[in-house]
């Protein structure tokens, strides 16, 4: 399973990118301007990444005592 981690993550990134392109094409064909689309896409991305960033930063900032 460990050998499949990298190819599966690459496949997931490609699927998500393709989904974003398809959704963007559908939204733009409905008549929405490009600027609100970009703003909402960045907002959704920030909301999705923020919990991960906060949790990783909290773990990195926990002080550790050296073994004596």
mmCIF file as Biopython writes it, N, C-alpha, C and O atoms, coordinates in Angstrom:
data_model
#
loop_
_atom_site.group_PDB
_atom_site.id
_atom_site.type_symbol
_atom_site.label_atom_id
_atom_site.label_alt_id
_atom_site.label_comp_id
_atom_site.label_asym_id
_atom_site.label_entity_id
_atom_site.label_seq_id
_atom_site.pdbx_PDB_ins_code
_atom_site.Cartn_x
_atom_site.Cartn_y
_atom_site.Cartn_z
_atom_site.occupancy
_atom_site.B_iso_or_equiv
_atom_site.auth_seq_id
_atom_site.auth_asym_id
_atom_site.pdbx_PDB_model_num
ATOM 1   N N  . UNK A ? 1  ? 0.819   -1.198 0.000   1.0 0.0 1  A 1 
ATOM 2   C CA . UNK A ? 1  ? 0.000   0.000  0.000   1.0 0.0 1  A 1 
ATOM 3   C C  . UNK A ? 1  ? 0.864   1.264  0.000   1.0 0.0 1  A 1 
ATOM 4   O O  . UNK A ? 1  ? 0.477   2.296  -0.550  1.0 0.0 1  A 1 
ATOM 5   N N  . UNK A ? 2  ? 2.032   1.166  0.622   1.0 0.0 2  A 1 
ATOM 6   C CA . UNK A ? 2  ? 2.922   2.330  0.706   1.0 0.0 2  A 1 
ATOM 7   C C  . UNK A ? 2  ? 3.418   2.743  -0.685  1.0 0.0 2  A 1 
ATOM 8   O O  . UNK A ? 2  ? 3.623   3.930  -0.941  1.0 0.0 2  A 1 
ATOM 9   N N  . UNK A ? 3  ? 3.610   1.773  -1.582  1.0 0.0 3  A 1 
ATOM 10  C CA . UNK A ? 3  ? 4.077   2.088  -2.928  1.0 0.0 3  A 1 
ATOM 11  C C  . UNK A ? 3  ? 3.005   2.779  -3.753  1.0 0.0 3  A 1 
ATOM 12  O O  . UNK A ? 3  ? 3.321   3.444  -4.740  1.0 0.0 3  A 1 
ATOM 13  N N  . UNK A ? 4  ? 1.758   2.637  -3.374  1.0 0.0 4  A 1 
ATOM 14  C CA . UNK A ? 4  ? 0.656   3.232  -4.122  1.0 0.0 4  A 1 
ATOM 15  C C  . UNK A ? 4  ? 0.304   4.636  -3.648  1.0 0.0 4  A 1 
ATOM 16  O O  . UNK A ? 4  ? -0.537  5.303  -4.252  1.0 0.0 4  A 1 
ATOM 17  N N  . UNK A ? 5  ? 0.940   5.087  -2.575  1.0 0.0 5  A 1 
ATOM 18  C CA . UNK A ? 5  ? 0.588   6.394  -2.006  1.0 0.0 5  A 1 
ATOM 19  C C  . UNK A ? 5  ? 0.862   7.543  -2.981  1.0 0.0 5  A 1 
ATOM 20  O O  . UNK A ? 5  ? -0.001  8.399  -3.178  1.0 0.0 5  A 1 
ATOM 21  N N  . UNK A ? 6  ? 2.036   7.572  -3.585  1.0 0.0 6  A 1 
ATOM 22  C CA . UNK A ? 6  ? 2.380   8.662  -4.498  1.0 0.0 6  A 1 
ATOM 23  C C  . UNK A ? 6  ? 1.536   8.654  -5.768  1.0 0.0 6  A 1 
ATOM 24  O O  . UNK A ? 6  ? 0.998   9.699  -6.135  1.0 0.0 6  A 1 
ATOM 25  N N  . UNK A ? 7  ? 1.397   7.507  -6.461  1.0 0.0 7  A 1 
ATOM 26  C CA . UNK A ? 7  ? 0.555   7.537  -7.668  1.0 0.0 7  A 1 
ATOM 27  C C  . UNK A ? 7  ? -0.905  7.884  -7.374  1.0 0.0 7  A 1 
ATOM 28  O O  . UNK A ? 7  ? -1.545  8.574  -8.167  1.0 0.0 7  A 1 
ATOM 29  N N  . UNK A ? 8  ? -1.432  7.420  -6.256  1.0 0.0 8  A 1 
ATOM 30  C CA . UNK A ? 8  ? -2.821  7.720  -5.921  1.0 0.0 8  A 1 
ATOM 31  C C  . UNK A ? 8  ? -2.995  9.202  -5.608  1.0 0.0 8  A 1 
ATOM 32  O O  . UNK A ? 8  ? -4.014  9.790  -5.969  1.0 0.0 8  A 1 
ATOM 33  N N  . UNK A ? 9  ? -2.013  9.815  -4.939  1.0 0.0 9  A 1 
ATOM 34  C CA . UNK A ? 9  ? -2.120  11.243 -4.648  1.0 0.0 9  A 1 
ATOM 35  C C  . UNK A ? 9  ? -2.011  12.061 -5.943  1.0 0.0 9  A 1 
ATOM 36  O O  . UNK A ? 9  ? -2.695  13.073 -6.092  1.0 0.0 9  A 1 
ATOM 37  N N  . UNK A ? 10 ? -1.164  11.631 -6.871  1.0 0.0 10 A 1 
ATOM 38  C CA . UNK A ? 10 ? -1.063  12.326 -8.159  1.0 0.0 10 A 1 
ATOM 39  C C  . UNK A ? 10 ? -2.369  12.207 -8.937  1.0 0.0 10 A 1 
ATOM 40  O O  . UNK A ? 10 ? -2.809  13.169 -9.567  1.0 0.0 10 A 1 
ATOM 41  N N  . UNK A ? 11 ? -2.987  11.034 -8.894  1.0 0.0 11 A 1 
ATOM 42  C CA . UNK A ? 11 ? -4.261  10.835 -9.574  1.0 0.0 11 A 1 
ATOM 43  C C  . UNK A ? 11 ? -5.353  11.698 -8.949  1.0 0.0 11 A 1 
ATOM 44  O O  . UNK A ? 11 ? -6.181  12.263 -9.665  1.0 0.0 11 A 1 
ATOM 45  N N  . UNK A ? 12 ? -5.363  11.805 -7.628  1.0 0.0 12 A 1 
ATOM 46  C CA . UNK A ? 12 ? -6.345  12.628 -6.936  1.0 0.0 12 A 1 
ATOM 47  C C  . UNK A ? 12 ? -6.195  14.102 -7.312  1.0 0.0 12 A 1 
ATOM 48  O O  . UNK A ? 12 ? -7.193  14.793 -7.517  1.0 0.0 12 A 1 
ATOM 49  N N  . UNK A ? 13 ? -4.972  14.580 -7.402  1.0 0.0 13 A 1 
ATOM 50  C CA . UNK A ? 13 ? -4.732  15.978 -7.798  1.0 0.0 13 A 1 
ATOM 51  C C  . UNK A ? 13 ? -5.227  16.217 -9.223  1.0 0.0 13 A 1 
ATOM 52  O O  . UNK A ? 13 ? -5.832  17.252 -9.500  1.0 0.0 13 A 1 
ATOM 53  N N  . UNK A ? 14 ? -4.977  15.273 -10.127 1.0 0.0 14 A 1 
ATOM 54  C CA . UNK A ? 14 ? -5.432  15.422 -11.506 1.0 0.0 14 A 1 
ATOM 55  C C  . UNK A ? 14 ? -6.956  15.417 -11.600 1.0 0.0 14 A 1 
ATOM 56  O O  . UNK A ? 14 ? -7.535  16.189 -12.364 1.0 0.0 14 A 1 
ATOM 57  N N  . UNK A ? 15 ? -7.606  14.551 -10.826 1.0 0.0 15 A 1 
ATOM 58  C CA . UNK A ? 15 ? -9.070  14.485 -10.837 1.0 0.0 15 A 1 
ATOM 59  C C  . UNK A ? 15 ? -9.664  15.780 -10.292 1.0 0.0 15 A 1 
ATOM 60  O O  . UNK A ? 15 ? -10.632 16.303 -10.844 1.0 0.0 15 A 1 
ATOM 61  N N  . UNK A ? 16 ? -9.086  16.296 -9.211  1.0 0.0 16 A 1 
ATOM 62  C CA . UNK A ? 16 ? -9.595  17.542 -8.635  1.0 0.0 16 A 1 
ATOM 63  C C  . UNK A ? 16 ? -9.384  18.715 -9.592  1.0 0.0 16 A 1 
ATOM 64  O O  . UNK A ? 16 ? -10.266 19.563 -9.727  1.0 0.0 16 A 1 
ATOM 65  N N  . UNK A ? 17 ? -8.245  18.776 -10.247 1.0 0.0 17 A 1 
ATOM 66  C CA . UNK A ? 17 ? -7.984  19.844 -11.214 1.0 0.0 17 A 1 
ATOM 67  C C  . UNK A ? 17 ? -8.934  19.782 -12.398 1.0 0.0 17 A 1 
ATOM 68  O O  . UNK A ? 17 ? -9.421  20.812 -12.865 1.0 0.0 17 A 1 
ATOM 69  N N  . UNK A ? 18 ? -9.198  18.578 -12.882 1.0 0.0 18 A 1 
ATOM 70  C CA . UNK A ? 18 ? -10.136 18.412 -13.984 1.0 0.0 18 A 1 
ATOM 71  C C  . UNK A ? 18 ? -11.544 18.812 -13.563 1.0 0.0 18 A 1 
ATOM 72  O O  . UNK A ? 18 ? -12.269 19.446 -14.331 1.0 0.0 18 A 1 
ATOM 73  N N  . UNK A ? 19 ? -11.928 18.446 -12.353 1.0 0.0 19 A 1 
ATOM 74  C CA . UNK A ? 19 ? -13.243 18.834 -11.844 1.0 0.0 19 A 1 
ATOM 75  C C  . UNK A ? 19 ? -13.384 20.340 -11.735 1.0 0.0 19 A 1 
ATOM 76  O O  . UNK A ? 19 ? -14.435 20.896 -12.053 1.0 0.0 19 A 1 
ATOM 77  N N  . UNK A ? 20 ? -12.324 21.000 -11.285 1.0 0.0 20 A 1 
ATOM 78  C CA . UNK A ? 20 ? -12.359 22.462 -11.195 1.0 0.0 20 A 1 
ATOM 79  C C  . UNK A ? 20 ? -12.516 23.097 -12.572 1.0 0.0 20 A 1 
ATOM 80  O O  . UNK A ? 20 ? -13.266 24.059 -12.738 1.0 0.0 20 A 1 
ATOM 81  N N  . UNK A ? 21 ? -11.806 22.555 -13.556 1.0 0.0 21 A 1 
ATOM 82  C CA . UNK A ? 21 ? -11.918 23.110 -14.914 1.0 0.0 21 A 1 
ATOM 83  C C  . UNK A ? 21 ? -13.315 22.912 -15.486 1.0 0.0 21 A 1 
ATOM 84  O O  . UNK A ? 21 ? -13.865 23.819 -16.111 1.0 0.0 21 A 1 
ATOM 85  N N  . UNK A ? 22 ? -13.889 21.738 -15.278 1.0 0.0 22 A 1 
ATOM 86  C CA . UNK A ? 22 ? -15.235 21.466 -15.791 1.0 0.0 22 A 1 
ATOM 87  C C  . UNK A ? 22 ? -16.256 22.371 -15.110 1.0 0.0 22 A 1 
ATOM 88  O O  . UNK A ? 22 ? -17.113 22.951 -15.777 1.0 0.0 22 A 1 
ATOM 89  N N  . UNK A ? 23 ? -16.169 22.493 -13.783 1.0 0.0 23 A 1 
ATOM 90  C CA . UNK A ? 23 ? -17.099 23.368 -13.071 1.0 0.0 23 A 1 
ATOM 91  C C  . UNK A ? 23 ? -16.935 24.825 -13.490 1.0 0.0 23 A 1 
ATOM 92  O O  . UNK A ? 23 ? -17.924 25.543 -13.627 1.0 0.0 23 A 1 
ATOM 93  N N  . UNK A ? 24 ? -15.699 25.266 -13.693 1.0 0.0 24 A 1 
ATOM 94  C CA . UNK A ? 24 ? -15.467 26.640 -14.138 1.0 0.0 24 A 1 
ATOM 95  C C  . UNK A ? 24 ? -16.078 26.875 -15.510 1.0 0.0 24 A 1 
ATOM 96  O O  . UNK A ? 24 ? -16.682 27.921 -15.748 1.0 0.0 24 A 1 
ATOM 97  N N  . UNK A ? 25 ? -15.928 25.914 -16.413 1.0 0.0 25 A 1 
ATOM 98  C CA . UNK A ? 25 ? -16.500 26.046 -17.755 1.0 0.0 25 A 1 
ATOM 99  C C  . UNK A ? 25 ? -18.023 26.126 -17.689 1.0 0.0 25 A 1 
ATOM 100 O O  . UNK A ? 25 ? -18.633 26.932 -18.391 1.0 0.0 25 A 1 
ATOM 101 N N  . UNK A ? 26 ? -18.638 25.293 -16.850 1.0 0.0 26 A 1 
ATOM 102 C CA . UNK A ? 26 ? -20.097 25.308 -16.711 1.0 0.0 26 A 1 
ATOM 103 C C  . UNK A ? 26 ? -20.561 26.650 -16.141 1.0 0.0 26 A 1 
ATOM 104 O O  . UNK A ? 26 ? -21.520 27.243 -16.636 1.0 0.0 26 A 1 
ATOM 105 N N  . UNK A ? 27 ? -19.875 27.122 -15.101 1.0 0.0 27 A 1 
ATOM 106 C CA . UNK A ? 27 ? -20.269 28.388 -14.466 1.0 0.0 27 A 1 
ATOM 107 C C  . UNK A ? 27 ? -20.100 29.555 -15.427 1.0 0.0 27 A 1 
ATOM 108 O O  . UNK A ? 27 ? -20.965 30.428 -15.499 1.0 0.0 27 A 1 
ATOM 109 N N  . UNK A ? 28 ? -18.993 29.580 -16.165 1.0 0.0 28 A 1 
ATOM 110 C CA . UNK A ? 28 ? -18.765 30.675 -17.114 1.0 0.0 28 A 1 
ATOM 111 C C  . UNK A ? 28 ? -19.748 30.632 -18.274 1.0 0.0 28 A 1 
ATOM 112 O O  . UNK A ? 28 ? -20.130 31.680 -18.796 1.0 0.0 28 A 1 
ATOM 113 N N  . UNK A ? 29 ? -20.163 29.438 -18.687 1.0 0.0 29 A 1 
ATOM 114 C CA . UNK A ? 29 ? -21.133 29.351 -19.785 1.0 0.0 29 A 1 
ATOM 115 C C  . UNK A ? 29 ? -22.524 29.802 -19.346 1.0 0.0 29 A 1 
ATOM 116 O O  . UNK A ? 29 ? -23.366 30.131 -20.182 1.0 0.0 29 A 1 
ATOM 117 N N  . UNK A ? 30 ? -22.766 29.819 -18.023 1.0 0.0 30 A 1 
ATOM 118 C CA . UNK A ? 30 ? -24.042 30.309 -17.498 1.0 0.0 30 A 1 
ATOM 119 C C  . UNK A ? 30 ? -24.103 31.836 -17.484 1.0 0.0 30 A 1 
ATOM 120 O O  . UNK A ? 30 ? -25.179 32.409 -17.314 1.0 0.0 30 A 1 
ATOM 121 N N  . UNK A ? 31 ? -22.964 32.496 -17.660 1.0 0.0 31 A 1 
ATOM 122 C CA . UNK A ? 31 ? -22.959 33.946 -17.749 1.0 0.0 31 A 1 
ATOM 123 C C  . UNK A ? 31 ? -22.340 34.654 -16.555 1.0 0.0 31 A 1 
ATOM 124 O O  . UNK A ? 31 ? -22.406 35.881 -16.467 1.0 0.0 31 A 1 
ATOM 125 N N  . UNK A ? 32 ? -21.748 33.918 -15.644 1.0 0.0 32 A 1 
ATOM 126 C CA . UNK A ? 32 ? -21.102 34.538 -14.488 1.0 0.0 32 A 1 
ATOM 127 C C  . UNK A ? 32 ? -19.783 35.161 -14.936 1.0 0.0 32 A 1 
ATOM 128 O O  . UNK A ? 32 ? -19.070 34.588 -15.759 1.0 0.0 32 A 1 
ATOM 129 N N  . UNK A ? 33 ? -19.465 36.322 -14.399 1.0 0.0 33 A 1 
ATOM 130 C CA . UNK A ? 33 ? -18.214 36.989 -14.727 1.0 0.0 33 A 1 
ATOM 131 C C  . UNK A ? 33 ? -17.034 36.219 -14.121 1.0 0.0 33 A 1 
ATOM 132 O O  . UNK A ? 33 ? -17.189 35.484 -13.145 1.0 0.0 33 A 1 
ATOM 133 N N  . UNK A ? 34 ? -15.872 36.402 -14.714 1.0 0.0 34 A 1 
ATOM 134 C CA . UNK A ? 34 ? -14.684 35.682 -14.267 1.0 0.0 34 A 1 
ATOM 135 C C  . UNK A ? 34 ? -14.207 36.128 -12.885 1.0 0.0 34 A 1 
ATOM 136 O O  . UNK A ? 34 ? -13.663 35.316 -12.136 1.0 0.0 34 A 1 
ATOM 137 N N  . UNK A ? 35 ? -14.398 37.393 -12.534 1.0 0.0 35 A 1 
ATOM 138 C CA . UNK A ? 35 ? -13.868 37.909 -11.272 1.0 0.0 35 A 1 
ATOM 139 C C  . UNK A ? 35 ? -14.577 37.335 -10.043 1.0 0.0 35 A 1 
ATOM 140 O O  . UNK A ? 35 ? -13.899 36.955 -9.088  1.0 0.0 35 A 1 
ATOM 141 N N  . UNK A ? 36 ? -15.908 37.254 -10.024 1.0 0.0 36 A 1 
ATOM 142 C CA . UNK A ? 36 ? -16.542 36.587 -8.873  1.0 0.0 36 A 1 
ATOM 143 C C  . UNK A ? 36 ? -16.175 35.103 -8.785  1.0 0.0 36 A 1 
ATOM 144 O O  . UNK A ? 36 ? -16.035 34.556 -7.690  1.0 0.0 36 A 1 
ATOM 145 N N  . UNK A ? 37 ? -16.020 34.457 -9.944  1.0 0.0 37 A 1 
ATOM 146 C CA . UNK A ? 37 ? -15.627 33.047 -9.945  1.0 0.0 37 A 1 
ATOM 147 C C  . UNK A ? 37 ? -14.261 32.873 -9.284  1.0 0.0 37 A 1 
ATOM 148 O O  . UNK A ? 37 ? -14.079 31.979 -8.458  1.0 0.0 37 A 1 
ATOM 149 N N  . UNK A ? 38 ? -13.311 33.717 -9.644  1.0 0.0 38 A 1 
ATOM 150 C CA . UNK A ? 38 ? -11.972 33.633 -9.052  1.0 0.0 38 A 1 
ATOM 151 C C  . UNK A ? 38 ? -12.004 33.946 -7.557  1.0 0.0 38 A 1 
ATOM 152 O O  . UNK A ? 38 ? -11.317 33.296 -6.769  1.0 0.0 38 A 1 
ATOM 153 N N  . UNK A ? 39 ? -12.795 34.932 -7.171  1.0 0.0 39 A 1 
ATOM 154 C CA . UNK A ? 39 ? -12.893 35.291 -5.752  1.0 0.0 39 A 1 
ATOM 155 C C  . UNK A ? 39 ? -13.471 34.143 -4.930  1.0 0.0 39 A 1 
ATOM 156 O O  . UNK A ? 39 ? -12.938 33.802 -3.875  1.0 0.0 39 A 1 
ATOM 157 N N  . UNK A ? 40 ? -14.558 33.549 -5.412  1.0 0.0 40 A 1 
ATOM 158 C CA . UNK A ? 40 ? -15.166 32.442 -4.671  1.0 0.0 40 A 1 
ATOM 159 C C  . UNK A ? 40 ? -14.270 31.220 -4.659  1.0 0.0 40 A 1 
ATOM 160 O O  . UNK A ? 40 ? -14.230 30.498 -3.663  1.0 0.0 40 A 1 
ATOM 161 N N  . UNK A ? 41 ? -13.547 30.969 -5.748  1.0 0.0 41 A 1 
ATOM 162 C CA . UNK A ? 41 ? -12.637 29.820 -5.794  1.0 0.0 41 A 1 
ATOM 163 C C  . UNK A ? 41 ? -11.513 29.989 -4.781  1.0 0.0 41 A 1 
ATOM 164 O O  . UNK A ? 41 ? -11.148 29.036 -4.093  1.0 0.0 41 A 1 
ATOM 165 N N  . UNK A ? 42 ? -10.961 31.196 -4.685  1.0 0.0 42 A 1 
ATOM 166 C CA . UNK A ? 42 ? -9.905  31.449 -3.702  1.0 0.0 42 A 1 
ATOM 167 C C  . UNK A ? 42 ? -10.442 31.377 -2.278  1.0 0.0 42 A 1 
ATOM 168 O O  . UNK A ? 42 ? -9.760  30.879 -1.382  1.0 0.0 42 A 1 
ATOM 169 N N  . UNK A ? 43 ? -11.652 31.868 -2.065  1.0 0.0 43 A 1 
ATOM 170 C CA . UNK A ? 43 ? -12.265 31.808 -0.741  1.0 0.0 43 A 1 
ATOM 171 C C  . UNK A ? 43 ? -12.492 30.361 -0.305  1.0 0.0 43 A 1 
ATOM 172 O O  . UNK A ? 43 ? -12.189 30.004 0.833   1.0 0.0 43 A 1 
ATOM 173 N N  . UNK A ? 44 ? -13.014 29.542 -1.187  1.0 0.0 44 A 1 
ATOM 174 C CA . UNK A ? 44 ? -13.242 28.127 -0.857  1.0 0.0 44 A 1 
ATOM 175 C C  . UNK A ? 44 ? -11.913 27.427 -0.591  1.0 0.0 44 A 1 
ATOM 176 O O  . UNK A ? 44 ? -11.818 26.617 0.331   1.0 0.0 44 A 1 
ATOM 177 N N  . UNK A ? 45 ? -10.904 27.722 -1.372  1.0 0.0 45 A 1 
ATOM 178 C CA . UNK A ? 45 ? -9.589  27.135 -1.149  1.0 0.0 45 A 1 
ATOM 179 C C  . UNK A ? 45 ? -9.007  27.515 0.198   1.0 0.0 45 A 1 
ATOM 180 O O  . UNK A ? 45 ? -8.431  26.673 0.888   1.0 0.0 45 A 1 
ATOM 181 N N  . UNK A ? 46 ? -9.153  28.777 0.580   1.0 0.0 46 A 1 
ATOM 182 C CA . UNK A ? 46 ? -8.638  29.234 1.871   1.0 0.0 46 A 1 
ATOM 183 C C  . UNK A ? 46 ? -9.381  28.576 3.028   1.0 0.0 46 A 1 
ATOM 184 O O  . UNK A ? 46 ? -8.769  28.193 4.026   1.0 0.0 46 A 1 
ATOM 185 N N  . UNK A ? 47 ? -10.695 28.443 2.894   1.0 0.0 47 A 1 
ATOM 186 C CA . UNK A ? 47 ? -11.492 27.814 3.956   1.0 0.0 47 A 1 
ATOM 187 C C  . UNK A ? 47 ? -11.133 26.336 4.088   1.0 0.0 47 A 1 
ATOM 188 O O  . UNK A ? 47 ? -11.138 25.800 5.196   1.0 0.0 47 A 1 
ATOM 189 N N  . UNK A ? 48 ? -10.826 25.678 2.987   1.0 0.0 48 A 1 
ATOM 190 C CA . UNK A ? 48 ? -10.470 24.256 3.039   1.0 0.0 48 A 1 
ATOM 191 C C  . UNK A ? 48 ? -9.068  24.027 3.605   1.0 0.0 48 A 1 
ATOM 192 O O  . UNK A ? 48 ? -8.835  23.024 4.279   1.0 0.0 48 A 1 
ATOM 193 N N  . UNK A ? 49 ? -8.149  24.926 3.345   1.0 0.0 49 A 1 
ATOM 194 C CA . UNK A ? 49 ? -6.759  24.738 3.777   1.0 0.0 49 A 1 
ATOM 195 C C  . UNK A ? 49 ? -6.516  25.262 5.192   1.0 0.0 49 A 1 
ATOM 196 O O  . UNK A ? 49 ? -5.612  24.779 5.874   1.0 0.0 49 A 1 
ATOM 197 N N  . UNK A ? 50 ? -7.294  26.225 5.640   1.0 0.0 50 A 1 
ATOM 198 C CA . UNK A ? 50 ? -7.052  26.868 6.932   1.0 0.0 50 A 1 
ATOM 199 C C  . UNK A ? 50 ? -7.049  25.896 8.108   1.0 0.0 50 A 1 
ATOM 200 O O  . UNK A ? 50 ? -6.137  25.986 8.930   1.0 0.0 50 A 1 
ATOM 201 N N  . UNK A ? 51 ? -8.001  24.973 8.250   1.0 0.0 51 A 1 
ATOM 202 C CA . UNK A ? 51 ? -7.939  24.055 9.400   1.0 0.0 51 A 1 
ATOM 203 C C  . UNK A ? 51 ? -6.672  23.209 9.425   1.0 0.0 51 A 1 
ATOM 204 O O  . UNK A ? 51 ? -6.101  22.970 10.489  1.0 0.0 51 A 1 
ATOM 205 N N  . UNK A ? 52 ? -6.235  22.758 8.260   1.0 0.0 52 A 1 
ATOM 206 C CA . UNK A ? 52 ? -5.005  21.975 8.189   1.0 0.0 52 A 1 
ATOM 207 C C  . UNK A ? 52 ? -3.805  22.819 8.596   1.0 0.0 52 A 1 
ATOM 208 O O  . UNK A ? 52 ? -2.942  22.352 9.340   1.0 0.0 52 A 1 
ATOM 209 N N  . UNK A ? 53 ? -3.743  24.048 8.120   1.0 0.0 53 A 1 
ATOM 210 C CA . UNK A ? 53 ? -2.622  24.931 8.446   1.0 0.0 53 A 1 
ATOM 211 C C  . UNK A ? 53 ? -2.593  25.251 9.945   1.0 0.0 53 A 1 
ATOM 212 O O  . UNK A ? 53 ? -1.527  25.236 10.562  1.0 0.0 53 A 1 
ATOM 213 N N  . UNK A ? 54 ? -3.759  25.539 10.529  1.0 0.0 54 A 1 
ATOM 214 C CA . UNK A ? 54 ? -3.803  25.845 11.957  1.0 0.0 54 A 1 
ATOM 215 C C  . UNK A ? 54 ? -3.404  24.644 12.795  1.0 0.0 54 A 1 
ATOM 216 O O  . UNK A ? 54 ? -2.677  24.800 13.776  1.0 0.0 54 A 1 
ATOM 217 N N  . UNK A ? 55 ? -3.859  23.449 12.436  1.0 0.0 55 A 1 
ATOM 218 C CA . UNK A ? 55 ? -3.524  22.272 13.233  1.0 0.0 55 A 1 
ATOM 219 C C  . UNK A ? 55 ? -2.041  21.935 13.115  1.0 0.0 55 A 1 
ATOM 220 O O  . UNK A ? 55 ? -1.412  21.579 14.112  1.0 0.0 55 A 1 
ATOM 221 N N  . UNK A ? 56 ? -1.475  22.040 11.922  1.0 0.0 56 A 1 
ATOM 222 C CA . UNK A ? 56 ? -0.052  21.750 11.769  1.0 0.0 56 A 1 
ATOM 223 C C  . UNK A ? 56 ? 0.807   22.796 12.470  1.0 0.0 56 A 1 
ATOM 224 O O  . UNK A ? 56 ? 1.851   22.466 13.033  1.0 0.0 56 A 1 
ATOM 225 N N  . UNK A ? 57 ? 0.379   24.042 12.442  1.0 0.0 57 A 1 
ATOM 226 C CA . UNK A ? 57 ? 1.143   25.099 13.113  1.0 0.0 57 A 1 
ATOM 227 C C  . UNK A ? 57 ? 1.080   24.929 14.624  1.0 0.0 57 A 1 
ATOM 228 O O  . UNK A ? 57 ? 2.058   25.206 15.319  1.0 0.0 57 A 1 
ATOM 229 N N  . UNK A ? 58 ? -0.051  24.479 15.137  1.0 0.0 58 A 1 
ATOM 230 C CA . UNK A ? 58 ? -0.184  24.266 16.574  1.0 0.0 58 A 1 
ATOM 231 C C  . UNK A ? 58 ? 0.742   23.143 17.039  1.0 0.0 58 A 1 
ATOM 232 O O  . UNK A ? 58 ? 1.371   23.253 18.091  1.0 0.0 58 A 1 
ATOM 233 N N  . UNK A ? 59 ? 0.829   22.072 16.266  1.0 0.0 59 A 1 
ATOM 234 C CA . UNK A ? 59 ? 1.701   20.955 16.618  1.0 0.0 59 A 1 
ATOM 235 C C  . UNK A ? 59 ? 3.158   21.400 16.561  1.0 0.0 59 A 1 
ATOM 236 O O  . UNK A ? 59 ? 3.953   20.998 17.411  1.0 0.0 59 A 1 
ATOM 237 N N  . UNK A ? 60 ? 3.522   22.209 15.592  1.0 0.0 60 A 1 
ATOM 238 C CA . UNK A ? 60 ? 4.907   22.661 15.446  1.0 0.0 60 A 1 
ATOM 239 C C  . UNK A ? 60 ? 5.303   23.640 16.544  1.0 0.0 60 A 1 
ATOM 240 O O  . UNK A ? 60 ? 6.488   23.765 16.852  1.0 0.0 60 A 1 
ATOM 241 N N  . UNK A ? 61 ? 4.337   24.337 17.143  1.0 0.0 61 A 1 
ATOM 242 C CA . UNK A ? 61 ? 4.684   25.353 18.136  1.0 0.0 61 A 1 
ATOM 243 C C  . UNK A ? 61 ? 4.649   24.827 19.571  1.0 0.0 61 A 1 
ATOM 244 O O  . UNK A ? 61 ? 4.906   25.594 20.499  1.0 0.0 61 A 1 
ATOM 245 N N  . UNK A ? 62 ? 4.342   23.549 19.783  1.0 0.0 62 A 1 
ATOM 246 C CA . UNK A ? 62 ? 4.330   22.992 21.138  1.0 0.0 62 A 1 
ATOM 247 C C  . UNK A ? 62 ? 5.769   22.879 21.615  1.0 0.0 62 A 1 
ATOM 248 O O  . UNK A ? 62 ? 6.590   22.228 20.969  1.0 0.0 62 A 1 
ATOM 249 N N  . UNK A ? 63 ? 6.076   23.509 22.743  1.0 0.0 63 A 1 
ATOM 250 C CA . UNK A ? 63 ? 7.462   23.421 23.234  1.0 0.0 63 A 1 
ATOM 251 C C  . UNK A ? 63 ? 7.778   22.007 23.728  1.0 0.0 63 A 1 
ATOM 252 O O  . UNK A ? 63 ? 6.954   21.365 24.379  1.0 0.0 63 A 1 
ATOM 253 N N  . UNK A ? 64 ? 8.948   21.551 23.416  1.0 0.0 64 A 1 
ATOM 254 C CA . UNK A ? 64 ? 9.377   20.230 23.870  1.0 0.0 64 A 1 
ATOM 255 C C  . UNK A ? 64 ? 10.575  20.394 24.792  1.0 0.0 64 A 1 
ATOM 256 O O  . UNK A ? 64 ? 11.423  21.262 24.583  1.0 0.0 64 A 1 
ATOM 257 N N  . UNK A ? 65 ? 10.633  19.558 25.803  1.0 0.0 65 A 1 
ATOM 258 C CA . UNK A ? 65 ? 11.749  19.589 26.748  1.0 0.0 65 A 1 
ATOM 259 C C  . UNK A ? 65 ? 12.781  18.540 26.342  1.0 0.0 65 A 1 
ATOM 260 O O  . UNK A ? 65 ? 12.431  17.407 26.011  1.0 0.0 65 A 1 
ATOM 261 N N  . UNK A ? 66 ? 14.033  18.922 26.372  1.0 0.0 66 A 1 
ATOM 262 C CA . UNK A ? 66 ? 15.071  17.932 26.014  1.0 0.0 66 A 1 
ATOM 263 C C  . UNK A ? 66 ? 15.193  16.877 27.112  1.0 0.0 66 A 1 
ATOM 264 O O  . UNK A ? 66 ? 14.955  17.150 28.288  1.0 0.0 66 A 1 
ATOM 265 N N  . UNK A ? 67 ? 15.566  15.673 26.701  1.0 0.0 67 A 1 
ATOM 266 C CA . UNK A ? 67 ? 15.783  14.604 27.678  1.0 0.0 67 A 1 
ATOM 267 C C  . UNK A ? 67 ? 17.088  14.870 28.422  1.0 0.0 67 A 1 
ATOM 268 O O  . UNK A ? 67 ? 18.119  15.162 27.815  1.0 0.0 67 A 1 
ATOM 269 N N  . UNK A ? 68 ? 17.024  14.764 29.731  1.0 0.0 68 A 1 
ATOM 270 C CA . UNK A ? 68 ? 18.252  14.977 30.521  1.0 0.0 68 A 1 
ATOM 271 C C  . UNK A ? 68 ? 18.578  13.772 31.331  1.0 0.0 68 A 1 
ATOM 272 O O  . UNK A ? 68 ? 19.573  13.766 32.056  1.0 0.0 68 A 1 
#
